[in-house]
Amino acid sequence: MYCNMDNSLCVKVFKILLSIKFNNRYHSCSITIILSLSKGNTNCKKEEEAMNIMVLIETMVVLFVIMLIGYILNKLGILRAESNDVLSELIVKVTGPVLVVSSVCSTNEMTDKNQIIKIFFIGILLYVVLIAFSQIVIKLFCANDESKNIYSLMLVFTNTSFVGYPVLRALYGDYAIFASAILHMPFNVLIYSYGVYMIQNKGDSKRKFRIEDVLNVGVIAAIIALVIFLLGIEVPQTIQKILSMIGDITIPLSMMLIGSSLALIPIKYVFSNIKIYIVSFIKLIIMPLIAYFIANLFTSDSFIIAQLTIATALPAGSMIVMLTTQYKGNVKAASIGVFITTVLSVVTIPLMIYLLLT
């Protein structure tokens, strides 16, 4: 008999049917069979969890190696500062948005639309809480530090696409990328409003906030993906392949860009700032723990819990470096923050997922 349901649901239905059938004929056999199936299902679940962790660790190692290649290419002079600017613009304005649209094209038709709508509103609440939490942390640990606004942005804005997408794809497939794009739709609005305000607060730039900064390519791509999903628009296979090929460039290019950017930071600055390590510990360990336990209080949806946990476990977003450069903020503090959290996340992300999500 073909079953179009979730595997766990199929097992439950199969167990009930066998229970009824054998209970009618062989009363004593029903319990034995149910226990046997339950044990087999548990073993399969454990094997699947172990496999997911191995895939995740392998993914993080691959990302780290690609990042290392970018670092080496910069040191060899193949990639330079101007190359980084070109790659950054290509990723932010072309391949990244295409990846978001591509991810929704390959999602299953059985996907729960109510879950996506719920994720959208959870995303708004998430960023409100992150901003409030970051201000509390800064007042407690970095009140008199000239880089406090940068540290605050590190806690709010994470590397959702460059690091988050490959991690989510490894664990949950393309649908998770689309869901993440919806969860982080407030990111693009806030990074160009709240983020620019925090950077300018210490910089010399007085450039006014513009509506074009909010209605950028990333936001437009997320809106297009949401419309395609909600209306059930079927994208032709040829266009899907084009979008997929362009979108898949994002992840390796992104990691090379991060590695190349890190090569521009003098090593002595990396180890001289103790506060940035405190902020990194809070960012990569404390925040996902808090997010996980709070999420469990309000929902039993394991996918939403995983999205929130991973979202708060990611390293600081590279957009912070781009904006501090553009608006004459503390580029050095931003670069070091992205560097340290990115390197540490190679260990902390698999650790958090292993401890909390398996």
Contacts in CASP RR format, 6 or more apart in sequence:
PFRMAT RR
TARGET T0000
AUTHOR 0000-0000-0000
METHOD contacts of the structure
MODEL  1
MYCNMDNSLCVKVFKILLSIKFNNRYHSCSITIILSLSKGNTNCKKEEEA
MNIMVLIETMVVLFVIMLIGYILNKLGILRAESNDVLSELIVKVTGPVLV
VSSVCSTNEMTDKNQIIKIFFIGILLYVVLIAFSQIVIKLFCANDESKNI
YSLMLVFTNTSFVGYPVLRALYGDYAIFASAILHMPFNVLIYSYGVYMIQ
NKGDSKRKFRIEDVLNVGVIAAIIALVIFLLGIEVPQTIQKILSMIGDIT
IPLSMMLIGSSLALIPIKYVFSNIKIYIVSFIKLIIMPLIAYFIANLFTS
DSFIIAQLTIATALPAGSMIVMLTTQYKGNVKAASIGVFITTVLSVVTIP
LMIYLLLT
3 10 0 8 1.000
3 13 0 8 1.000
5 13 0 8 1.000
8 41 0 8 1.000
11 37 0 8 1.000
11 41 0 8 1.000
14 37 0 8 1.000
15 33 0 8 1.000
15 34 0 8 1.000
15 37 0 8 1.000
15 38 0 8 1.000
18 30 0 8 1.000
18 33 0 8 1.000
18 34 0 8 1.000
18 37 0 8 1.000
19 30 0 8 1.000
19 33 0 8 1.000
19 34 0 8 1.000
22 29 0 8 1.000
22 30 0 8 1.000
22 33 0 8 1.000
23 30 0 8 1.000
49 358 0 8 1.000
52 170 0 8 1.000
52 171 0 8 1.000
52 358 0 8 1.000
53 350 0 8 1.000
53 353 0 8 1.000
53 354 0 8 1.000
53 358 0 8 1.000
55 170 0 8 1.000
55 171 0 8 1.000
56 167 0 8 1.000
56 170 0 8 1.000
56 171 0 8 1.000
56 349 0 8 1.000
56 350 0 8 1.000
56 353 0 8 1.000
57 350 0 8 1.000
58 170 0 8 1.000
59 166 0 8 1.000
59 167 0 8 1.000
59 170 0 8 1.000
60 167 0 8 1.000
60 345 0 8 1.000
60 346 0 8 1.000
60 349 0 8 1.000
60 350 0 8 1.000
61 346 0 8 1.000
63 163 0 8 1.000
63 166 0 8 1.000
63 251 0 8 1.000
63 255 0 8 1.000
63 346 0 8 1.000
64 343 0 8 1.000
64 346 0 8 1.000
66 252 0 8 1.000
66 255 0 8 1.000
66 256 0 8 1.000
67 255 0 8 1.000
67 256 0 8 1.000
67 258 0 8 1.000
67 259 0 8 1.000
67 262 0 8 1.000
67 342 0 8 1.000
68 259 0 8 1.000
69 256 0 8 1.000
69 259 0 8 1.000
70 79 0 8 1.000
70 255 0 8 1.000
70 256 0 8 1.000
70 257 0 8 1.000
70 258 0 8 1.000
70 259 0 8 1.000
70 260 0 8 1.000
70 263 0 8 1.000
71 259 0 8 1.000
71 260 0 8 1.000
71 262 0 8 1.000
71 263 0 8 1.000
73 79 0 8 1.000
73 256 0 8 1.000
73 260 0 8 1.000
74 80 0 8 1.000
74 259 0 8 1.000
74 260 0 8 1.000
74 263 0 8 1.000
74 264 0 8 1.000
75 263 0 8 1.000
79 87 0 8 1.000
79 256 0 8 1.000
79 260 0 8 1.000
81 264 0 8 1.000
83 260 0 8 1.000
84 257 0 8 1.000
84 260 0 8 1.000
84 261 0 8 1.000
84 264 0 8 1.000
87 253 0 8 1.000
87 256 0 8 1.000
87 257 0 8 1.000
87 260 0 8 1.000
88 257 0 8 1.000
88 318 0 8 1.000
88 322 0 8 1.000
90 253 0 8 1.000
91 162 0 8 1.000
91 250 0 8 1.000
91 253 0 8 1.000
91 254 0 8 1.000
91 257 0 8 1.000
92 217 0 8 1.000
92 218 0 8 1.000
92 319 0 8 1.000
92 322 0 8 1.000
93 217 0 8 1.000
94 217 0 8 1.000
94 246 0 8 1.000
95 246 0 8 1.000
95 247 0 8 1.000
95 249 0 8 1.000
95 250 0 8 1.000
95 253 0 8 1.000
96 161 0 8 1.000
96 218 0 8 1.000
96 221 0 8 1.000
96 247 0 8 1.000
96 250 0 8 1.000
97 217 0 8 1.000
97 218 0 8 1.000
97 220 0 8 1.000
97 221 0 8 1.000
98 221 0 8 1.000
98 243 0 8 1.000
98 246 0 8 1.000
98 247 0 8 1.000
98 250 0 8 1.000
99 161 0 8 1.000
99 165 0 8 1.000
99 177 0 8 1.000
99 246 0 8 1.000
99 247 0 8 1.000
99 248 0 8 1.000
99 250 0 8 1.000
100 177 0 8 1.000
100 178 0 8 1.000
100 181 0 8 1.000
100 218 0 8 1.000
100 221 0 8 1.000
100 222 0 8 1.000
100 225 0 8 1.000
101 221 0 8 1.000
101 224 0 8 1.000
101 225 0 8 1.000
101 228 0 8 1.000
101 243 0 8 1.000
102 174 0 8 1.000
102 240 0 8 1.000
102 243 0 8 1.000
102 244 0 8 1.000
102 246 0 8 1.000
102 247 0 8 1.000
102 248 0 8 1.000
103 174 0 8 1.000
103 175 0 8 1.000
103 177 0 8 1.000
103 178 0 8 1.000
103 181 0 8 1.000
103 225 0 8 1.000
104 178 0 8 1.000
104 225 0 8 1.000
104 226 0 8 1.000
104 228 0 8 1.000
104 229 0 8 1.000
105 228 0 8 1.000
105 235 0 8 1.000
105 239 0 8 1.000
105 240 0 8 1.000
105 243 0 8 1.000
105 244 0 8 1.000
106 174 0 8 1.000
106 175 0 8 1.000
106 240 0 8 1.000
106 244 0 8 1.000
107 174 0 8 1.000
107 175 0 8 1.000
107 178 0 8 1.000
107 229 0 8 1.000
108 175 0 8 1.000
109 232 0 8 1.000
111 175 0 8 1.000
111 229 0 8 1.000
113 229 0 8 1.000
113 230 0 8 1.000
115 179 0 8 1.000
115 301 0 8 1.000
115 303 0 8 1.000
115 304 0 8 1.000
116 178 0 8 1.000
116 179 0 8 1.000
116 182 0 8 1.000
116 226 0 8 1.000
116 229 0 8 1.000
116 230 0 8 1.000
118 301 0 8 1.000
118 304 0 8 1.000
119 179 0 8 1.000
119 182 0 8 1.000
119 183 0 8 1.000
119 304 0 8 1.000
119 307 0 8 1.000
120 182 0 8 1.000
120 183 0 8 1.000
120 185 0 8 1.000
120 226 0 8 1.000
122 183 0 8 1.000
122 304 0 8 1.000
122 308 0 8 1.000
123 182 0 8 1.000
123 183 0 8 1.000
123 184 0 8 1.000
123 185 0 8 1.000
123 186 0 8 1.000
124 186 0 8 1.000
126 183 0 8 1.000
126 186 0 8 1.000
126 308 0 8 1.000
126 311 0 8 1.000
127 156 0 8 1.000
127 186 0 8 1.000
127 187 0 8 1.000
127 190 0 8 1.000
130 155 0 8 1.000
130 156 0 8 1.000
130 312 0 8 1.000
131 156 0 8 1.000
131 190 0 8 1.000
131 194 0 8 1.000
133 155 0 8 1.000
133 287 0 8 1.000
134 151 0 8 1.000
134 152 0 8 1.000
134 153 0 8 1.000
134 155 0 8 1.000
134 156 0 8 1.000
135 152 0 8 1.000
137 151 0 8 1.000
137 152 0 8 1.000
137 155 0 8 1.000
137 279 0 8 1.000
137 282 0 8 1.000
138 148 0 8 1.000
138 151 0 8 1.000
138 152 0 8 1.000
141 275 0 8 1.000
141 278 0 8 1.000
141 279 0 8 1.000
142 148 0 8 1.000
142 151 0 8 1.000
142 275 0 8 1.000
142 279 0 8 1.000
145 151 0 8 1.000
145 275 0 8 1.000
146 202 0 8 1.000
146 330 0 8 1.000
147 275 0 8 1.000
147 276 0 8 1.000
147 330 0 8 1.000
147 333 0 8 1.000
149 198 0 8 1.000
149 199 0 8 1.000
149 201 0 8 1.000
149 202 0 8 1.000
149 330 0 8 1.000
150 198 0 8 1.000
150 199 0 8 1.000
150 320 0 8 1.000
150 324 0 8 1.000
150 329 0 8 1.000
150 330 0 8 1.000
150 333 0 8 1.000
150 334 0 8 1.000
150 337 0 8 1.000
151 275 0 8 1.000
151 276 0 8 1.000
151 279 0 8 1.000
151 333 0 8 1.000
152 198 0 8 1.000
153 195 0 8 1.000
153 198 0 8 1.000
153 199 0 8 1.000
153 316 0 8 1.000
153 320 0 8 1.000
153 334 0 8 1.000
154 279 0 8 1.000
154 280 0 8 1.000
154 283 0 8 1.000
154 316 0 8 1.000
154 317 0 8 1.000
154 320 0 8 1.000
154 334 0 8 1.000
154 337 0 8 1.000
154 338 0 8 1.000
154 341 0 8 1.000
155 279 0 8 1.000
155 282 0 8 1.000
155 283 0 8 1.000
155 287 0 8 1.000
156 190 0 8 1.000
156 194 0 8 1.000
157 187 0 8 1.000
157 190 0 8 1.000
157 191 0 8 1.000
157 195 0 8 1.000
157 316 0 8 1.000
157 317 0 8 1.000
157 319 0 8 1.000
157 320 0 8 1.000
158 164 0 8 1.000
158 311 0 8 1.000
158 312 0 8 1.000
158 314 0 8 1.000
158 315 0 8 1.000
158 316 0 8 1.000
158 317 0 8 1.000
159 314 0 8 1.000
159 315 0 8 1.000
159 316 0 8 1.000
159 317 0 8 1.000
159 318 0 8 1.000
159 338 0 8 1.000
159 342 0 8 1.000
160 180 0 8 1.000
160 184 0 8 1.000
160 187 0 8 1.000
160 311 0 8 1.000
160 314 0 8 1.000
160 317 0 8 1.000
161 250 0 8 1.000
161 254 0 8 1.000
162 250 0 8 1.000
162 251 0 8 1.000
162 254 0 8 1.000
162 255 0 8 1.000
162 257 0 8 1.000
162 258 0 8 1.000
162 317 0 8 1.000
162 318 0 8 1.000
163 254 0 8 1.000
163 314 0 8 1.000
163 315 0 8 1.000
163 342 0 8 1.000
163 345 0 8 1.000
163 349 0 8 1.000
164 180 0 8 1.000
164 310 0 8 1.000
164 314 0 8 1.000
165 177 0 8 1.000
165 180 0 8 1.000
165 250 0 8 1.000
165 251 0 8 1.000
166 251 0 8 1.000
167 310 0 8 1.000
167 314 0 8 1.000
167 349 0 8 1.000
168 176 0 8 1.000
168 177 0 8 1.000
168 180 0 8 1.000
168 307 0 8 1.000
168 310 0 8 1.000
169 176 0 8 1.000
169 177 0 8 1.000
171 306 0 8 1.000
171 310 0 8 1.000
171 353 0 8 1.000
172 303 0 8 1.000
172 306 0 8 1.000
176 303 0 8 1.000
176 307 0 8 1.000
178 225 0 8 1.000
178 229 0 8 1.000
179 303 0 8 1.000
179 307 0 8 1.000
180 307 0 8 1.000
180 311 0 8 1.000
181 221 0 8 1.000
181 222 0 8 1.000
181 225 0 8 1.000
182 222 0 8 1.000
182 225 0 8 1.000
182 226 0 8 1.000
183 307 0 8 1.000
183 308 0 8 1.000
183 311 0 8 1.000
184 311 0 8 1.000
185 219 0 8 1.000
185 222 0 8 1.000
188 214 0 8 1.000
188 216 0 8 1.000
188 218 0 8 1.000
188 219 0 8 1.000
188 222 0 8 1.000
189 214 0 8 1.000
189 219 0 8 1.000
191 319 0 8 1.000
191 323 0 8 1.000
192 209 0 8 1.000
192 213 0 8 1.000
192 214 0 8 1.000
192 216 0 8 1.000
192 323 0 8 1.000
193 209 0 8 1.000
193 213 0 8 1.000
193 214 0 8 1.000
195 323 0 8 1.000
196 209 0 8 1.000
196 213 0 8 1.000
196 323 0 8 1.000
196 327 0 8 1.000
197 209 0 8 1.000
199 323 0 8 1.000
199 324 0 8 1.000
199 327 0 8 1.000
199 329 0 8 1.000
200 206 0 8 1.000
200 207 0 8 1.000
200 327 0 8 1.000
200 329 0 8 1.000
202 329 0 8 1.000
202 330 0 8 1.000
203 327 0 8 1.000
203 328 0 8 1.000
203 329 0 8 1.000
204 328 0 8 1.000
205 326 0 8 1.000
205 327 0 8 1.000
205 328 0 8 1.000
205 329 0 8 1.000
207 327 0 8 1.000
227 233 0 8 1.000
228 235 0 8 1.000
235 243 0 8 1.000
254 318 0 8 1.000
257 318 0 8 1.000
258 318 0 8 1.000
258 338 0 8 1.000
258 342 0 8 1.000
261 318 0 8 1.000
261 321 0 8 1.000
261 335 0 8 1.000
261 338 0 8 1.000
262 335 0 8 1.000
262 338 0 8 1.000
262 339 0 8 1.000
262 342 0 8 1.000
264 335 0 8 1.000
265 332 0 8 1.000
265 335 0 8 1.000
265 336 0 8 1.000
265 339 0 8 1.000
269 332 0 8 1.000
269 336 0 8 1.000
270 336 0 8 1.000
270 339 0 8 1.000
270 340 0 8 1.000
273 333 0 8 1.000
273 336 0 8 1.000
276 333 0 8 1.000
276 336 0 8 1.000
276 337 0 8 1.000
276 340 0 8 1.000
277 340 0 8 1.000
279 337 0 8 1.000
280 337 0 8 1.000
280 340 0 8 1.000
280 341 0 8 1.000
280 344 0 8 1.000
283 315 0 8 1.000
283 316 0 8 1.000
283 341 0 8 1.000
284 313 0 8 1.000
284 315 0 8 1.000
284 341 0 8 1.000
284 344 0 8 1.000
284 345 0 8 1.000
284 348 0 8 1.000
284 349 0 8 1.000
284 352 0 8 1.000
285 348 0 8 1.000
285 352 0 8 1.000
287 312 0 8 1.000
287 313 0 8 1.000
288 309 0 8 1.000
288 310 0 8 1.000
288 312 0 8 1.000
288 313 0 8 1.000
288 352 0 8 1.000
288 356 0 8 1.000
289 352 0 8 1.000
289 356 0 8 1.000
290 312 0 8 1.000
291 308 0 8 1.000
291 309 0 8 1.000
291 311 0 8 1.000
291 312 0 8 1.000
292 305 0 8 1.000
292 308 0 8 1.000
292 309 0 8 1.000
292 356 0 8 1.000
292 357 0 8 1.000
295 304 0 8 1.000
295 305 0 8 1.000
295 308 0 8 1.000
295 309 0 8 1.000
296 305 0 8 1.000
299 305 0 8 1.000
305 357 0 8 1.000
306 357 0 8 1.000
309 352 0 8 1.000
309 353 0 8 1.000
309 356 0 8 1.000
309 357 0 8 1.000
310 349 0 8 1.000
310 352 0 8 1.000
310 353 0 8 1.000
310 357 0 8 1.000
313 345 0 8 1.000
313 348 0 8 1.000
313 349 0 8 1.000
313 352 0 8 1.000
313 353 0 8 1.000
314 345 0 8 1.000
314 349 0 8 1.000
315 338 0 8 1.000
315 341 0 8 1.000
315 342 0 8 1.000
315 344 0 8 1.000
315 345 0 8 1.000
316 334 0 8 1.000
316 337 0 8 1.000
316 338 0 8 1.000
316 341 0 8 1.000
316 342 0 8 1.000
317 338 0 8 1.000
318 338 0 8 1.000
320 334 0 8 1.000
320 338 0 8 1.000
321 331 0 8 1.000
321 334 0 8 1.000
321 335 0 8 1.000
321 338 0 8 1.000
324 330 0 8 1.000
324 331 0 8 1.000
324 333 0 8 1.000
324 334 0 8 1.000
325 331 0 8 1.000
END
